[in-house]
């Protein structure tokens, strides 16, 4: 499969590298940097320092991680990084690694801290802590602790049990904190991070969605040239914004293809045909492929196999569409546009050397013999950034603010075999849930609310005077900023009751509605 060139800034954009030491918050750090209007990229800790420096970063941030700096096989870092003149900010494990590499002392002295911790700032006017309280709440997660800072560093904060909870070296522009400033529980964490970026590293906050649009238009034109592209339009935010961006770049060279695979929610096909075309003026080809997909999915219950089948059939349908477009319009269609986002890349094992959490048909589920070169203009963006790009492009709120929906559609919201009957049942339940959430004014309060059919499970119920043996429906309302982490949404009981009552009354063969109250991690947002 041809490699997709990552979306990257042009040479005038300041780049901050986030070195991932296996932290659960590495992506969140990158987000926080971007919220400070500075472009960031995540790189694995295994990347040689020479390669990091070849990216000409304006600053480098070392993430936390689960290891002890003294553990066998723990991630390490070449001292040359700290001697290259590039400002560096270490967090948690990154802080301890900086300390030990430069001659400080980190040991297991029993000074364990987990969760909210009181931090005492001992030098209020320092680069990191200027303008913040001398007493502030931070989020700790460590076993080892730094007891002595490296030579040339000033200790600027401590806790009751950790003498060195932050240090700074303005001369060498090296800084570190024991805690996690990137999480909201650290009350002044974003301010401390911005102090590093603006004051420590001297970076101007000038990265905006306008930059993204301009840079990507130029990159798309350079990649596609005078050839043609097709875009898989699902009706979701990601594919719509990707298509609109490519449309702005290459105009009539793009044809959008909407594959009606029978796995969409109620009314979505009609919405795609009406709203997107009206907003962009793009050429749209609709392919009715429901039977093809259902035949391919017949008898399949394994979620990974379902994802790969859907991805494979998606591409096969596109290849057929390519032939038809070629016959109609010519010339050759060489590119496939996809709305791949950064969380998709990370969760599919790409970009940072992380494990594969799940395959996405727009990342890891594509067949090896794909004949298109991929164009993925949103590959380095988080969902909220994609929405801002959509607004910059003038897409209507109905598209930009739409809740996320997985590429494989309802096929991965049916736990068990996918059939036409089960899809119709789930479509009705999903439509009821969405309608009641909208009626309650909760659309913007939640990230999304997957509705899941436990097709291989039946439970006993009573409806009317008779005993029933129906399927359970699971409601999965979640709150999130970027889908990397999520918490279950505390919806009003009244709203939940209305949804449950309507589903059990109006959807045949469903006699039970249950609520998923699992955060991510340990669960994922989707069930499959």
N, C-alpha and C positions, 0 to 999 in steps of 0.2 A: 504494500500500500504506500503510495507516495506520502512523504512526510509533509505535514502542513507547517509552513513557516509561522512562527509565533508572532502574534501582534506585539509590536515593540515600538517604543517611541523613536523619533528621529534623533539625530546627533545633537540637537540643541536642547533636548530634554534631560534634566537632571535625573539620574537613576540611583535609587537606594536599593542595595541588595540585602535581602533577609536570608541569612544562612540557617537552614533548617537542621537542627540536631535531634529531630524526632519529636518535636513538641506538638502537643495537641492544639496549640495556639499559633503556630507559625503563620497560617493563613490570616488569622485575625491581626497579627502584627502588620502584615502587608496591607490589610484593609485600613488600619489606623493611620499608617503612613499616607495612604492615598486620601484619607479624610482630611489630612493636613495639607492637601493639594500638592503632594510630592509623589512622583511616580515610583513604584516599587516592584521588584521582582523577587521571587523565591528561588534560591539555588540550594542544592544538597550540600551537606557538610563534607561530602566526599570530593567535591569539586576542588581541584588543585588551586592554590592561592593565585598562581600565575593566570589561570583562566578567569578567576574572579576579577583580578585587577585589569585584565584585558578588556573587560566591559566598561572600564573608565567610570566606576561608581563614584558619586559624590560622597557617599557614606555607606557604611556596612553595619547591619544589626545582627547580633548573634542571638538566636532564639534560646528558649529553655529546652529541656529534654529530660527523659526519664532516668538517665544514667547518673552514676557517681563518677566524678572526674578521675577517681582512682580505680575504678572497676576495670577488670581485664576486658580489652576490646572496646572500651568507651571511646566515643568520637573525640578526636583531637584536632588541633589546628596548628599550622605552621606559624612560628613566631614572626616570620616575614610579614604576615598580614598587619601586625601591630607596628611594624617598622617602615611601612610603605607610605606613611604620611596621609593616609585616608582616615577620616574620623570613624571611630568604631564605638558602638554602644552594645554592651553585653547585658542580657537579661537572664536571671536565674542561672541555669546551667552555663549559658554564655558568659555570665558574670564570673562564675567560679573558674571557668576555663581561662578567661583572661587573667584572673588573679594568679592561678598556678603557673601559667605559661610565662608570666612576667616576673615571677619570683615571690609572689605573695603566698599566704598560707591558707589552705582550705582543709578542714579536717572533720571527722565525725566525732563531735564533742557532745552529742546528745541534744543539740540546739535545733530540734525539729520544729517547724512551723508549717501549719496547713490551714488555709482559709484566711479570714479577715484577721489582720494583725496591726497593732498600733506602731507606727513608724515615727521616730523622733529625728527631726532634721537638725543637725548640729551646725550647719553653715547655710543659713537661710538665703544669703545672697549669691549662692553658687550658680554655676551655669544651668544645672538641671532644676534647682529648686527655687530660683528667683520668683518671688511673688506667690509662693504656696505656703500653707500653714506650717509651723514648726512641729505640730502634731497632726498626723493624717493617717487615714485607714488605707492599708494596702492589702493585696492578695498574695499570700505566700504559699509555696509548695516545694519544700526542700527538706532534706535530711542532713546533708553536709552543710557546713557554714564557713564563711570567711572570717578568720580571726586576726589576720594581719594583711594590710594592703601592700601592693608592690611599692618599691621605692619610687618616689616622685609623685605618688598619688595622695590626694587629700581625702580623708574619710568625711563624708558629708551627711551620713544618716546611720542610725542604728536602731535596734529593737531591744526589748528587755533581755533577750537571750543571745542576740547576734551583735557583736561589737562593730562589725563592718557590714552594713546593709546597703551602702552605696559609696562609691568613690569616684573621684574625678581627677583627670590630669589635663588641664587646659593647654599646656605647652604642646603635648603630643596629640591632643584632641581625642583622648580615650576616656570613656565613661562606662559606668556599670551600676546596676541595681540588682539586689538579690530577689526582688519581687517581680510580679507581672504587671507592668504599667498598661499593658494593652487591654486588660479586662476591665469592665465597668466597675467591678468591686474596688478597684484602686481609684479612690475618689479624685485624685489629681493626676492620674496616669497619663491621660492624653496631653495635658499641659506639660508634663515632664518630657514626654516623647517629642512634642513640638519644640521644646527648649533645646533638645539635642539637635534636631533638624535645623532649626533656624539660627540658634546661637552657637551651638557647638560645631555644626558642620557648615554654617553659613549659607544654607540653601534658601532660595526664594520660593515661596509657595505659589507656583504659577502653572501647575498641571491641572487642566480642566477638561470637561467633556468636549469643549470646542477643540482642544488639542487632539483628543482622541479621534474625533470626526475628521479633522484635517489630515492627520497622520495616516489614518486608515484609508481614506480616499486615495491618497498618494500611493500607499502600499498596494491597494487592490488594483489600481491602474497599472502599476509596474508589473504585478504578477500576471494579470489576465491579458494585458496587451490588447490585440485586436481580435482575440478569440471570444468564444461565447461561454456563458455560464448558466447553470440552472441551480435553483435553490429549493430545498425541501421545506415547504411552508406548512407548518403544523397548526398555525393560528395562535400559538403561544407567543409570549413576549420575546423570547430569544431569537426564534427564527424570523419573526416579523422585523425586529430591529436589524438583524444581520442582513435580511433582504433589502430593507430600506437603505441601509448603508451602501450595499453593493450597487443598488439601483442608482443611487446618487453618483457613484463613481463611474459606472460604465453604461448607464441608461439602457437603451434597447438591446444591448448585448446580453442582458439578463432575462431569462424566462423563469418565473416561479412555478413550481409544480406542487400542487396539493394532492397528496395521496389519501384518498378516502379509504382507509384500510378497515373500516368498520369498528375501530377501537376508540373512536372519539366520543366525547360526551354529547349529551342531547343538545341539538341546535348549533353545534360548533361548525359544521361544514357550511351551513348557510351564512354564519357570521363571517367566516374567512372570505367567502366569495364576495360578500357585500362590503365589509368594513375595510379590509386591507387594500383592495383594488381602488376603492374610493379615496383612500388616504395617500396612496403612492402613485397611482396610475400605472403600476407595473403590469406586465403581461402575465396572465395566470392560466395555467393548464390544469384542469381537474381530472384525476384518474380514479375511476371506480374500481377498486381492487379488493373489496370486502371478501369475496369468495376465495380469492387467491390466498389471502392471509389466514382465513379461518381453516382452509384446507391444510395449510402448512402447519398450523398450530394444533390440529386435531390429535388428541391423545397425549399431548405434552403438558406436564405439570411442573417440571423443574423450572424455577424462575430464571436461572442463567441461560438455559436452553431456549426458553421463550424469548428472552431479550435478543439472543443471537439470531434466532429465526426471524424475528421482526426486523432486525437490522439487515439481514441477508435479503429478505424479500423487498425491503425498502429500496435497496440498491438495485436489485434486479428490475423493479418497476421503473426506477430512474433511468436505467440503461435503455429500457424500451421507450420511455418518454424521449430520451435523447435521439433515438432513431426517428421518431415521429416528428420531433422539432426540426431535425436535420432535413427531412423530406419536405417539411412545410416551408422552412425559412433558410436553411443552410446559414453559415458554414458550420464547421465542426464544433460540437459542444465539448470542451475539454475540462471544465471546472465544475465542481460541486460546492455550493455555498452551504455552510452549516452554522447553526447558532450555538456552537460549543462554548461553554463558560469555564472560568478557572476552576470552580468547584468540581465540574465534570472531569477536568483533566486530572486534578489531584486525586479524586476518589477512584479514578480508573487506573491509578498507579503511574501517572505521567507527571513530568515536571519536577518532582522532588525526590524521586526514588522511594516513594511510599508504597505500601502494599495496596493491592487491588481490592477495594471495598466492594465495588460492583462494576459491571460493564455497562456502558451506555451505547445505544446504537449510533450515537453521533460521536463516539470516542473509541471505545474498546470493542464494540460489537460488529465492526465492519469486516466484511470478508477480505481475505488477502489478495484476491484477484480484482479488486476494484479498479475500474478503468479511468476514474476521474482523479484530477489533482484537487486537493481540498483547499477551499478558501474559508478561513475561520477568523473573521475580523474581531470577534468578541472573546477570543480564546484566553486573554489575560485579564478579563474583567469579571467583577462580581455582579450579582443580580441588580443591586441598587444602582451601580454604575451603568448597567445596560439600560435601565429605565431612564436615567438622565440623558444617555445618548439618544434614546428614542424621543424624548422631549425636545432635544436639540434638533432632531431631524423633522420635527413637526408632526409626529404620529399622534393620533387622538388618545385621550385618557383611557378609553375603553380597551385599547390595545396595550398601552404602556403600563397601566396599573393592573392588568389581568394577573391573577394568581398563577404561580408556576404549575405546569402540567407536564408529566414525563413524556419524552419522545415515544416510548413504546405504548403510550396511551393506557386505556383500561386493561390492556392485556396483562399488565403487572399489578393491577389492583384486584385481580381475581386470583385467590389462592387456590390453585387447582387448574384443571383443564379449562381452556377458553372455548366457549360455544356461543352461538348466536343468542340462545335463550338466556344464558347467564349474563351476556353483555347487555341485553335489553333490560333485564332486571336491575343490574347495577346502574345503568343509565338513568332509570327512573328514580332510584334512591339518591343518586348523586345530584340530580336536578332539584329534588326536594331540599336537600341539605343546603345547596347553594342559594336557592330561593329564600329560605328562612334566614340564612346568615345575612343576605342582602337586606331583607326586610327589617332585620334587627340593627342594621347599620354597622355590622362587624367586619365588613370586607377589608377595611384598611387596618383593623386591629389584629388580624392574624396573617401569617405568611401564606398559608394554604391549608386546605382541609381535605386531604385524601379520604375518599369513601371506599372502603374495601369490602369485597364479598368473600366470605369464607365458604367457598363453593364445596369443599370436601368435608364440611362440618354441618351437622344438623342438630337441632336441639328441640326438646319438647316444649310446646306452648299450648295455650288455650285461647281460642278465638270464637266468639259466640258461645254456643253450647258444645263445641266439638274440640277434640284434641288435635293439635297440629304437630308436624314434624318438619320445621322449616329451617332456612339458613339464617345465620347471624350476619348483620351488617356492622362493620367497625367504623366509627368516626375517629379521624386522626387530626384534629385541629392543632396546628403548631405555630409558635412564634419564633422568628429568626431574623437575623440581619442579612445573612448571605448563604444559608443552607449548610454551612460547614458545621455549625452547632445549632441546636434548636431545643426549645422547651415546649411542653404541651400547653395549649392555651386554656386559661380558666374561663370558659364561656359561661354566660348566665344559665342557671338551671332552667329558667323558663324557656330559653331558646332551645336548649337540648331536649327538653320535654316535648316541644312542638315538633322538632325534627323526628324524634323517636315515634311519637304518636302518628304523624303523617306517614312515615315509612311503613310502619307495621299495619296501618289501615289501608294504604293505597297501593303498596307493592306486593303483588302476589308471591307467595312462597317465602316471605320473610316474616319471622315472628319474634325477632329479638334484635335490639340495637345496643351495642356496647361502645364504651369510650376508651381509647388508648391514651394512657397517662404516662407514657415513657418519654424521657428526654433523649436527645442525641448528643453525645453518646449516652448510653450504650446502644440504643436502637438507631435505625436510620429513619428518615422521614417516610419513605415508601416502604411497604411491607416486603416487596420482592425486588 
